[in-house]
Amino acid sequence: MTKVTRRKFIKGFLATTGVLATGLLSYMHGFGRTKTSIADTGNPTGSTRNNRNARREPGYLALERSGELARREEILWKKMERCDLCPRLCHVNRMAGEIGYCGVADTFRVASWGPDFGNERPIHGTRGSGSIFLSNCPLLCIFCQNWEINHRGDGRPTSPQQLADMLLEMQNRRRTHNVSFITPTHLVPHLVTALRIAIAGGLNVPLCYNTSGYESLEVVKLLDGIVDIYQPDFKFQDSTIAARFTQGAPDYQKHTAAAIKEMYRQVGPLNSVDGLATHGVVVRHLVLPENQGGADKLARWIVEELGTDAHVNIMGQFWPAFRSSEFPPLDRRTTRAEYQQAVRWAREAGIRNFH
C-alpha cells in the first residue's frame, strides 16, 4: 500500500470541500460569516473559564484565534499514522487506509443528525442539542443499543465540509442550544478539521462530547479548550466484567477514570446560565441487571475523586439489545428495584446533582 504523508492526506481530504489545510486561515478571513445573536441561539459569551456564573464564549474560538487549534489538528492527524486515538492502541496506519479496531480507516460516516431531546435537561433545553451520531465505535459493547450504527457502521459517507455544514445548520436554522458529537473517540482528527471549517462559517455555540468514556488520556488533554461540555459514560467498575461485555477491554475502568478526571479538571461540574448548560461534565451510568456495572462503587468513586457537586445521570432504560441474550444476566431488562437501589447508593454516597 502506498504511504500517504499526513500533510498530503489532509490536503487531499479537504480538497473535496474546496478548503486546503495550508490555506485554511485565508479561507476563514474571506468566508461570509452568518451573524447569530445570543437571543437566537442561547449561546453563552463574554466570560472567562473561571467565572462559572456568567456567560462565556466557547473555548474553541480562542484556540482558533491563537493558532493553537490548528496545531492540535496537526498533532491529531499525525496520531492516525500509527493510530493510538483510543486505548485499544491498534497502531495501524489509518492514513494509508488500514482499518482499526473501530472498523474505520481514513474516512467516516454519519448515521443521523438533528435536534436531540434525549439529553439532560440543561443540555437539550427547549430547542434541543444539535446531535451528530457518528458511525462505528472502538468500545463495541455486546449490549449496544445502537449496534446498527456502532458495530455494523450504518451511515452515510461524509466529508469535513458536510459535517461543518451540519453544525452550522443546527446553529443557524434549527437554533439548537449547542452542537454535539456522539461516539467521537475514533474520529477526533476529522471532527477538529470540520470544527475549524465551521468556525470560519460563524459557529459559536457550546460543543458537547458524548462518549463511552473509553478515551486516551493524551487525546482528552488535546481537547482541553475545544470541548465545552463532556458527557462520558462510566459503564463498569470491575475489569473482569468490562472485558466480558466489551469484547476484550479489561482496562476500561482505568482509562475511563483517568479520562473523566481530566475532563473535570478542564471544565468542572456542569454550569448553567438561565437553565442552559455552558460548560462542565455530566457522568452517565446505565444501570445493568444484578449491578453488573458496579453502581455502588461508581458512586463512591465520584464523591472521592470529583466531589459531591459532580453531576450524574443514572439511567434505568437498559434492555437486552444486540447480543445481550448470550450474556446472562443481561438477557433481561433492569428492574425498577435495581434502578432505585442504584439511586439510593448515589444519594448515600453524598452525590447531590442528579439528571
C-alpha positions as CSV (number, residue, x, y, z in Angstrom):
1,M,0.0,0.0,0.0
2,T,1.3,3.4,-1.0
3,K,2.3,5.5,2.0
4,V,0.5,8.8,2.3
5,T,2.0,11.6,4.3
6,R,-0.1,13.3,6.9
7,R,0.0,16.7,5.2
8,K,-0.8,15.3,1.8
9,F,-3.7,13.3,3.3
10,I,-5.2,16.4,5.0
11,K,-4.9,18.4,1.8
12,G,-6.5,15.7,-0.3
13,F,-9.2,15.1,2.3
14,L,-10.2,18.7,2.3
15,A,-9.9,19.2,-1.4
16,T,-13.4,17.9,-1.9
17,T,-14.6,20.8,0.3
18,G,-12.7,23.5,-1.6
19,V,-10.6,24.1,1.5
20,L,-6.9,23.3,1.6
21,A,-5.4,22.9,5.0
22,T,-2.4,25.1,4.1
23,G,-4.8,27.9,3.1
24,L,-7.5,27.5,5.7
25,L,-6.7,30.7,7.5
26,S,-7.1,32.9,4.4
27,Y,-10.3,31.0,3.6
28,M,-11.6,31.8,7.1
29,H,-10.9,35.5,6.7
30,G,-12.8,35.6,3.4
31,F,-15.8,33.5,4.4
32,G,-19.2,35.1,4.6
33,R,-20.0,34.7,8.2
34,T,-23.6,34.3,9.4
35,K,-24.2,36.6,12.4
36,T,-26.3,34.9,15.1
37,S,-27.4,36.7,18.3
38,I,-27.5,35.2,21.8
39,A,-31.3,35.5,21.7
40,D,-31.4,33.3,18.6
41,T,-29.1,30.6,19.9
42,G,-28.8,30.7,23.6
43,N,-25.1,31.0,23.2
44,P,-23.1,31.9,26.3
45,T,-20.4,34.6,25.5
46,G,-18.2,37.1,27.2
47,S,-16.7,35.3,30.1
48,T,-13.6,33.5,31.3
49,R,-13.4,29.9,32.2
50,N,-13.2,30.6,35.9
51,N,-16.3,32.7,36.1
52,R,-18.8,29.8,36.2
53,N,-21.8,32.1,36.9
54,A,-21.5,34.1,33.7
55,R,-22.0,33.5,30.0
56,R,-18.8,32.8,28.1
57,E,-17.8,32.1,24.5
58,P,-17.0,28.5,23.5
59,G,-13.3,27.8,24.2
60,Y,-12.6,26.6,20.7
61,L,-12.9,30.2,19.4
62,A,-9.9,31.5,21.4
63,L,-7.9,28.4,20.3
64,E,-8.6,29.2,16.7
65,R,-7.7,32.8,17.0
66,S,-4.4,31.9,18.6
67,G,-3.5,29.2,16.1
68,E,-3.5,26.6,18.8
69,L,-6.4,24.7,17.3
70,A,-4.6,24.3,14.0
71,R,-1.6,23.0,15.9
72,R,-3.6,20.4,17.7
73,E,-5.4,19.4,14.5
74,E,-2.0,18.6,13.0
75,I,-1.0,16.5,16.1
76,L,-4.2,14.5,15.9
77,W,-3.9,13.7,12.3
78,K,-0.3,12.6,13.0
79,K,-1.6,10.1,15.5
80,M,-3.6,8.4,12.7
81,E,-0.4,7.2,11.1
82,R,0.1,4.7,13.9
83,C,-3.3,5.0,15.5
84,D,-3.5,5.4,19.2
85,L,-6.6,7.6,19.4
86,C,-8.2,5.2,21.8
87,P,-6.9,2.8,24.5
88,R,-7.2,-0.1,22.0
89,L,-3.8,1.1,20.6
90,C,-4.3,-0.6,17.2
91,H,-1.2,1.2,15.8
92,V,-2.4,0.7,12.3
93,N,-1.8,3.3,9.6
94,R,-5.3,4.6,9.1
95,M,-3.9,7.4,7.0
96,A,-2.9,4.7,4.5
97,G,-6.4,3.1,4.5
98,E,-5.7,0.5,7.2
99,I,-8.7,-0.3,9.4
100,G,-8.6,-0.1,13.1
101,Y,-10.5,-2.0,15.8
102,C,-13.2,0.6,15.5
103,G,-13.8,-0.5,11.9
104,V,-12.7,2.8,10.3
105,A,-9.8,3.8,8.2
106,D,-9.4,7.4,6.9
107,T,-13.0,8.3,6.0
108,F,-16.1,8.4,8.2
109,R,-19.8,8.1,8.2
110,V,-22.7,9.9,9.9
111,A,-25.7,7.9,10.8
112,S,-28.1,10.7,11.6
113,W,-28.1,14.3,12.8
114,G,-30.6,16.9,14.1
115,P,-32.1,18.4,17.3
116,D,-32.0,15.8,20.1
117,F,-34.1,15.9,23.3
118,G,-32.7,12.8,24.8
119,N,-30.0,14.6,26.8
120,E,-30.0,16.0,30.3
121,R,-32.5,19.0,30.6
122,P,-29.8,21.7,30.9
123,I,-28.2,20.4,27.7
124,H,-31.2,19.9,25.4
125,G,-33.2,22.9,26.8
126,T,-36.3,23.9,24.8
127,R,-34.7,23.7,21.3
128,G,-32.6,20.6,21.6
129,S,-29.0,19.7,21.4
130,G,-27.7,19.6,17.9
131,S,-26.5,16.0,17.9
132,I,-24.5,14.2,15.2
133,F,-24.5,10.4,15.5
134,L,-21.1,9.2,14.1
135,S,-20.8,5.6,12.8
136,N,-18.6,2.9,14.4
137,C,-17.1,2.8,17.8
138,P,-13.9,1.5,19.5
139,L,-15.5,0.0,22.6
140,L,-18.2,-2.2,21.0
141,C,-20.3,-3.3,24.0
142,I,-22.2,-6.5,23.4
143,F,-25.4,-4.8,24.7
144,C,-25.1,-1.8,22.4
145,Q,-28.5,-0.2,21.9
146,N,-27.2,1.5,18.7
147,W,-25.5,-1.6,17.4
148,E,-26.5,-1.0,13.8
149,I,-24.5,2.3,13.9
150,N,-21.7,1.4,16.2
151,H,-21.0,-2.3,15.3
152,R,-22.3,-2.5,11.7
153,G,-21.3,1.0,10.7
154,D,-24.5,2.1,9.2
155,G,-24.4,5.7,7.9
156,R,-23.7,7.9,5.0
157,P,-20.1,8.8,3.9
158,T,-19.5,12.4,5.0
159,S,-16.8,14.9,4.3
160,P,-15.5,17.5,6.8
161,Q,-17.2,20.3,4.8
162,Q,-20.5,18.4,5.0
163,L,-20.0,17.9,8.8
164,A,-19.3,21.6,9.2
165,D,-22.4,22.4,7.3
166,M,-24.4,20.2,9.7
167,L,-23.0,22.1,12.7
168,L,-23.9,25.5,11.1
169,E,-27.4,24.2,10.0
170,M,-28.2,23.3,13.6
171,Q,-27.0,26.6,15.0
172,N,-28.4,28.9,12.4
173,R,-31.6,27.2,11.2
174,R,-32.5,24.7,13.8
175,R,-31.4,27.1,16.6
176,T,-30.2,24.3,18.9
177,H,-28.6,25.4,22.1
178,N,-25.3,23.6,21.3
179,V,-23.8,21.0,18.9
180,S,-22.8,17.5,20.0
181,F,-20.6,14.7,18.6
182,I,-22.0,11.3,19.6
183,T,-19.3,8.5,19.8
184,P,-16.5,10.8,18.6
185,T,-13.4,8.9,20.0
186,H,-12.1,7.3,16.8
187,L,-12.8,10.4,14.7
188,V,-11.3,13.3,16.7
189,P,-8.9,14.5,13.9
190,H,-11.8,14.6,11.4
191,L,-14.0,16.4,13.9
192,V,-11.4,19.1,14.6
193,T,-11.0,19.7,10.9
194,A,-14.7,20.1,10.5
195,L,-14.9,22.3,13.6
196,R,-12.3,24.7,12.1
197,I,-14.3,25.0,8.9
198,A,-17.5,25.6,10.9
199,I,-15.7,28.3,12.9
200,A,-14.9,30.0,9.7
201,G,-18.7,30.0,9.0
202,G,-19.6,31.6,12.3
203,L,-20.1,28.6,14.7
204,N,-20.2,30.0,18.2
205,V,-22.4,27.6,20.4
206,P,-21.0,25.2,23.0
207,L,-19.5,22.0,21.8
208,C,-20.5,18.7,23.5
209,Y,-18.5,15.5,23.5
210,N,-20.7,12.4,24.1
211,T,-18.6,9.4,24.7
212,S,-18.5,5.8,26.0
213,G,-15.7,7.0,28.4
214,Y,-13.1,4.7,26.8
215,E,-10.7,7.5,26.0
216,S,-7.0,8.1,25.7
217,L,-5.8,10.5,28.4
218,E,-3.4,12.1,25.9
219,V,-6.2,12.8,23.4
220,V,-8.5,14.2,26.1
221,K,-5.7,16.6,27.1
222,L,-5.6,17.7,23.5
223,L,-9.3,18.5,23.7
224,D,-8.8,21.0,26.6
225,G,-10.4,24.2,25.5
226,I,-12.1,22.6,22.4
227,V,-14.9,20.8,24.3
228,D,-17.2,22.8,26.5
229,I,-19.5,20.0,27.8
230,Y,-18.4,16.4,28.3
231,Q,-21.0,13.6,28.6
232,P,-18.9,10.5,29.4
233,D,-20.4,7.1,30.3
234,F,-18.9,5.2,33.1
235,K,-20.1,1.7,32.4
236,F,-18.1,-0.7,34.6
237,Q,-16.1,-0.7,37.8
238,D,-14.9,-4.3,37.5
239,S,-12.2,-5.2,34.9
240,T,-13.4,-8.8,34.5
241,I,-16.9,-7.7,33.8
242,A,-15.7,-5.0,31.5
243,A,-13.6,-7.5,29.5
244,R,-16.6,-9.8,29.1
245,F,-19.1,-7.2,27.9
246,T,-16.8,-5.1,25.7
247,Q,-15.1,-7.8,23.6
248,G,-11.8,-7.6,25.5
249,A,-11.3,-4.2,27.2
250,P,-10.4,-5.1,30.8
251,D,-8.7,-1.7,31.1
252,Y,-12.0,0.1,30.7
253,Q,-12.3,1.3,34.3
254,K,-8.7,2.6,34.5
255,H,-8.8,4.6,31.3
256,T,-12.3,5.9,31.8
257,A,-11.5,7.0,35.4
258,A,-8.4,8.9,34.2
259,A,-10.3,10.5,31.3
260,I,-13.2,11.7,33.4
261,K,-10.8,13.2,36.0
262,E,-9.1,15.2,33.2
263,M,-12.4,16.3,31.7
264,Y,-13.4,17.5,35.2
265,R,-10.1,19.3,35.6
266,Q,-10.8,21.2,32.3
267,V,-14.4,22.3,32.7
268,G,-15.5,21.3,36.2
269,P,-19.1,20.4,37.3
270,L,-22.0,21.3,34.9
271,N,-22.6,25.0,34.9
272,S,-25.9,26.5,33.6
273,V,-27.0,30.1,32.8
274,D,-30.7,30.7,32.5
275,G,-31.2,26.9,32.7
276,L,-28.9,26.1,29.8
277,A,-25.5,24.4,30.3
278,T,-22.5,26.4,29.2
279,H,-19.7,24.0,30.2
280,G,-18.9,21.2,32.6
281,V,-19.2,17.4,32.9
282,V,-22.2,15.0,33.4
283,V,-21.2,11.5,34.2
284,R,-23.6,8.9,32.9
285,H,-24.2,5.4,34.2
286,L,-26.5,2.8,32.7
287,V,-27.8,0.5,35.5
288,L,-27.3,-3.1,34.4
289,P,-29.1,-6.2,35.8
290,E,-27.6,-7.5,39.0
291,N,-25.5,-4.4,39.3
292,Q,-23.0,-5.6,36.7
293,G,-21.8,-2.1,36.2
294,G,-21.0,-1.5,39.8
295,A,-23.2,1.5,40.6
296,D,-22.3,1.4,44.3
297,K,-18.6,1.5,43.6
298,L,-19.0,4.2,41.0
299,A,-21.0,6.5,43.4
300,R,-18.1,6.3,45.9
301,W,-15.5,6.9,43.2
302,I,-17.4,10.1,42.0
303,V,-17.5,11.6,45.5
304,E,-13.9,10.7,46.3
305,E,-12.4,11.9,43.0
306,L,-14.8,14.6,41.8
307,G,-16.7,15.7,44.8
308,T,-20.4,15.9,45.9
309,D,-21.0,18.7,43.3
310,A,-20.4,16.4,40.4
311,H,-23.4,16.0,38.1
312,V,-24.6,12.4,37.5
313,N,-27.2,10.8,35.2
314,I,-28.2,7.4,36.5
315,M,-30.1,5.7,33.7
316,G,-32.6,2.8,34.0
317,Q,-33.5,2.1,30.4
318,F,-31.4,-1.0,29.8
319,W,-32.9,-3.6,27.6
320,P,-31.3,-6.7,26.1
321,A,-30.2,-5.3,22.8
322,F,-27.8,-6.8,20.2
323,R,-26.1,-9.9,21.7
324,S,-27.3,-9.4,25.3
325,S,-29.3,-12.7,25.2
326,E,-26.0,-14.6,25.0
327,F,-24.6,-13.0,28.2
328,P,-26.8,-13.5,31.3
329,P,-27.9,-11.7,33.3
330,L,-28.0,-9.1,30.5
331,D,-30.7,-11.2,28.9
332,R,-33.4,-9.2,30.7
333,R,-34.3,-5.6,31.4
334,T,-33.1,-3.8,34.5
335,T,-35.9,-3.9,37.1
336,R,-37.3,-0.8,38.8
337,A,-35.9,-2.1,42.2
338,E,-32.4,-2.3,40.7
339,Y,-32.6,1.2,39.4
340,Q,-33.9,2.6,42.7
341,Q,-31.1,0.8,44.5
342,A,-28.5,2.5,42.3
343,V,-30.1,5.9,43.0
344,R,-30.0,5.2,46.8
345,W,-26.3,4.3,46.6
346,A,-25.6,7.6,44.9
347,R,-27.5,9.6,47.4
348,E,-26.0,7.7,50.3
349,A,-22.5,8.4,48.9
350,G,-23.3,12.1,49.0
351,I,-24.0,13.0,45.4
352,R,-26.3,16.0,45.2
353,N,-26.8,16.8,41.5
354,F,-28.9,14.3,39.5
355,H,-30.3,14.4,36.0
